[in-house]
Amino acid sequence: MKPAPLFCDFWLNAQTLASGLRVPKSFADELILKDLHVSNGIAMAVSDTDIQAAQRKLCRMEGIFPAPEGAATLVALEKLLGLNWIHPEERIVLFNTGTGLKYLDQLD
């Protein structure tokens, strides 16, 4: 028996300052959800307030002014550490593919 296809519904009126994460529907939803399932992975939502705090933290600690999408990865990492989903001794890569300079008008 073939498993039911995995899909995500449209997310209408999505709002976040991280425009790269603000998509109404993932075009690769089946692949993404399959990978999460097969790897026993997890998806996580983070707040704009936490994203902005992570941007400031990365600026202070690493000299990096990340795009909100990149800062969201730090927020998720810290939450997953707090949940013991990830352990401190594990090696983790956080990707930031943009600059916060594109979002200067959104700084608080």
C-alpha positions in Angstrom: 0.0 0.0 0.0 1.4 3.4 -1.0 1.4 6.0 1.8 -0.8 9.0 1.4 0.9 12.0 -0.2 2.3 14.6 2.1 1.3 18.2 1.5 0.9 21.5 3.2 -2.1 23.8 2.8 -1.9 27.4 1.7 -1.1 29.8 4.6 -3.3 32.8 3.8 -2.3 36.3 5.2 1.0 35.1 6.5 2.9 37.9 8.2 6.6 38.0 9.2 9.4 40.4 8.6 11.4 37.5 7.1 10.0 37.9 3.6 12.0 34.8 2.4 10.0 32.7 4.8 6.7 34.4 4.0 5.4 32.2 1.2 1.8 31.1 0.8 2.7 27.5 0.0 5.9 25.6 -0.4 6.3 24.4 -4.0 8.3 21.4 -2.7 6.0 20.5 0.3 5.9 16.8 -0.5 9.7 16.6 -0.6 10.2 18.7 2.5 7.7 16.8 4.6 9.0 13.5 3.4 12.5 14.5 4.4 11.3 15.6 7.8 9.5 12.3 8.3 12.3 10.1 7.1 14.9 11.9 9.2 12.7 12.2 12.3 13.2 15.9 11.9 11.1 18.8 13.1 9.9 22.1 11.8 9.6 25.1 14.1 7.9 28.5 14.1 9.8 31.5 15.5 8.6 35.0 16.3 9.7 38.3 14.6 10.7 39.6 18.1 13.0 36.6 18.6 14.3 37.0 15.0 15.3 40.6 15.7 16.9 39.7 19.0 19.0 37.0 17.2 20.0 39.5 14.5 21.4 41.8 17.3 23.1 38.8 19.0 24.8 37.7 15.8 25.9 41.3 15.2 27.4 41.6 18.7 28.9 38.1 19.0 30.0 37.3 15.4 30.1 40.7 13.5 27.4 39.3 11.2 24.3 41.3 10.3 22.1 38.5 9.0 18.9 38.6 7.1 15.9 37.7 9.2 15.7 34.3 7.5 19.3 33.5 8.7 18.6 34.8 12.2 15.5 32.6 12.4 17.9 29.6 12.3 19.6 30.8 15.4 16.3 31.2 17.2 15.2 27.7 16.2 18.6 26.2 17.3 18.3 27.8 20.7 14.8 26.6 21.1 15.8 23.1 20.1 18.7 23.1 22.5 16.2 24.1 25.3 14.0 21.2 24.3 17.0 18.8 24.3 16.1 18.0 20.7 19.7 19.0 19.9 22.5 18.4 22.3 25.3 21.0 23.0 28.0 18.6 21.8 26.5 18.2 18.3 27.9 20.0 15.3 25.4 22.3 13.7 25.5 24.5 10.6 23.3 27.5 10.4 22.9 29.0 6.9 22.5 32.7 6.3 22.2 33.5 2.6 21.3 37.2 2.9 22.2 40.4 4.6 20.2 42.4 7.1 21.0 45.6 5.1 18.0 44.7 2.9 15.8 45.1 5.9 17.0 48.4 7.5 13.5 49.9 7.3 12.2 47.1 9.6 14.6 47.6 12.5 13.1 48.5 15.8 
